[in-house]
Amino acid sequence: AYSLGNFVNDQAKVHQKEGTILELQLSPEGVLSARITPVWIESTAPRFMEGDELRQMMEKIERLSAVFGD
C-alpha cells in the first residue's frame, strides 16, 4: 500500500492510471482479511473498473502476485 496522492494528482502515463484500493481488516493478532478493488484514475478521479477492464486487471494482479504463492 502507498500514497493516496495518485487519487488527487492527474497521472500522465497510462500505467500510472491503473491502481487498486486495498482494504484490510486488522486485529491485534494481525491481518484478518484483505480485499482489493481495481480502479482507473481519470482526470484526478478514481472510478471502479468493470467488465473486460476489470477482468484484465485481475488477471494482471494474479500474474504479478504468483511469485508470492498462496
CYANA upper distance limits for C-alpha pairs under 8 A (distance plus 0.5 A):
  1 ALA  CA     22 LEU  CA      7.45
  4 LEU  CA      8 VAL  CA      7.85
  5 GLY  CA      9 ASN  CA      6.53
  6 ASN  CA     10 ASP  CA      7.64
  6 ASN  CA     11 GLN  CA      7.64
  6 ASN  CA     41 ILE  CA      8.24
  6 ASN  CA     44 THR  CA      8.16
  7 PHE  CA     41 ILE  CA      7.19
  7 PHE  CA     44 THR  CA      6.19
  7 PHE  CA     45 ALA  CA      6.63
  7 PHE  CA     46 PRO  CA      6.65
  8 VAL  CA     44 THR  CA      5.57
  8 VAL  CA     45 ALA  CA      7.48
  9 ASN  CA     44 THR  CA      5.95
 10 ASP  CA     41 ILE  CA      8.07
 10 ASP  CA     42 GLU  CA      8.00
 10 ASP  CA     43 SER  CA      6.20
 10 ASP  CA     44 THR  CA      5.16
 11 GLN  CA     16 GLN  CA      6.31
 11 GLN  CA     17 LYS  CA      6.36
 11 GLN  CA     41 ILE  CA      7.95
 11 GLN  CA     43 SER  CA      8.47
 11 GLN  CA     44 THR  CA      8.01
 12 ALA  CA     16 GLN  CA      7.60
 12 ALA  CA     17 LYS  CA      8.32
 13 LYS  CA     17 LYS  CA      7.31
 14 VAL  CA     18 GLU  CA      7.89
 17 LYS  CA     40 TRP  CA      6.01
 17 LYS  CA     41 ILE  CA      5.24
 17 LYS  CA     42 GLU  CA      7.61
 18 GLU  CA     38 PRO  CA      7.96
 18 GLU  CA     39 VAL  CA      6.48
 18 GLU  CA     40 TRP  CA      5.15
 18 GLU  CA     41 ILE  CA      6.77
 19 GLY  CA     38 PRO  CA      6.29
 19 GLY  CA     39 VAL  CA      5.78
 19 GLY  CA     40 TRP  CA      6.75
 19 GLY  CA     41 ILE  CA      8.16
 20 THR  CA     36 ILE  CA      6.47
 20 THR  CA     37 THR  CA      5.73
 20 THR  CA     38 PRO  CA      4.71
 20 THR  CA     39 VAL  CA      5.87
 21 ILE  CA     36 ILE  CA      5.99
 21 ILE  CA     37 THR  CA      5.53
 21 ILE  CA     38 PRO  CA      6.91
 21 ILE  CA     39 VAL  CA      7.63
 22 LEU  CA     34 ALA  CA      7.66
 22 LEU  CA     35 ARG  CA      6.42
 22 LEU  CA     36 ILE  CA      5.18
 22 LEU  CA     37 THR  CA      7.16
 23 GLU  CA     34 ALA  CA      6.22
 23 GLU  CA     35 ARG  CA      5.67
 23 GLU  CA     36 ILE  CA      6.77
 24 LEU  CA     31 VAL  CA      7.29
 24 LEU  CA     32 LEU  CA      7.98
 24 LEU  CA     33 SER  CA      6.31
 24 LEU  CA     34 ALA  CA      5.09
 24 LEU  CA     35 ARG  CA      7.06
 25 GLN  CA     31 VAL  CA      6.50
 25 GLN  CA     32 LEU  CA      5.84
 25 GLN  CA     33 SER  CA      5.67
 25 GLN  CA     34 ALA  CA      6.95
 26 LEU  CA     30 GLY  CA      6.19
 26 LEU  CA     31 VAL  CA      5.10
 26 LEU  CA     32 LEU  CA      5.96
 26 LEU  CA     33 SER  CA      7.81
 27 SER  CA     31 VAL  CA      6.82
 27 SER  CA     32 LEU  CA      7.09
 37 THR  CA     48 PHE  CA      7.80
 38 PRO  CA     48 PHE  CA      6.73
 38 PRO  CA     49 MET  CA      6.31
 38 PRO  CA     54 LEU  CA      7.33
 38 PRO  CA     57 MET  CA      7.51
 38 PRO  CA     58 MET  CA      8.20
 39 VAL  CA     46 PRO  CA      6.42
 39 VAL  CA     47 ARG  CA      5.89
 39 VAL  CA     48 PHE  CA      5.04
 39 VAL  CA     49 MET  CA      5.71
 40 TRP  CA     46 PRO  CA      5.98
 40 TRP  CA     47 ARG  CA      5.93
 40 TRP  CA     48 PHE  CA      6.97
 40 TRP  CA     49 MET  CA      6.83
 41 ILE  CA     45 ALA  CA      5.98
 41 ILE  CA     46 PRO  CA      4.84
 41 ILE  CA     47 ARG  CA      6.94
 42 GLU  CA     46 PRO  CA      6.60
 42 GLU  CA     47 ARG  CA      7.78
 49 MET  CA     53 GLU  CA      6.48
 49 MET  CA     54 LEU  CA      5.41
 50 GLU  CA     54 LEU  CA      5.24
 50 GLU  CA     55 ARG  CA      8.16
 51 GLY  CA     55 ARG  CA      6.82
 52 ASP  CA     56 GLN  CA      6.51
 53 GLU  CA     57 MET  CA      6.72
 54 LEU  CA     58 MET  CA      6.63
 55 ARG  CA     59 GLU  CA      6.72
 56 GLN  CA     60 LYS  CA      6.70
 57 MET  CA     61 ILE  CA      6.69
 58 MET  CA     62 GLU  CA      6.64
 59 GLU  CA     63 ARG  CA      6.60
 60 LYS  CA     64 LEU  CA      6.63
 61 ILE  CA     65 SER  CA      6.40
 62 GLU  CA     66 ALA  CA      6.56
 65 SER  CA     69 GLY  CA      7.82
 66 ALA  CA     70 ASP  CA      8.36
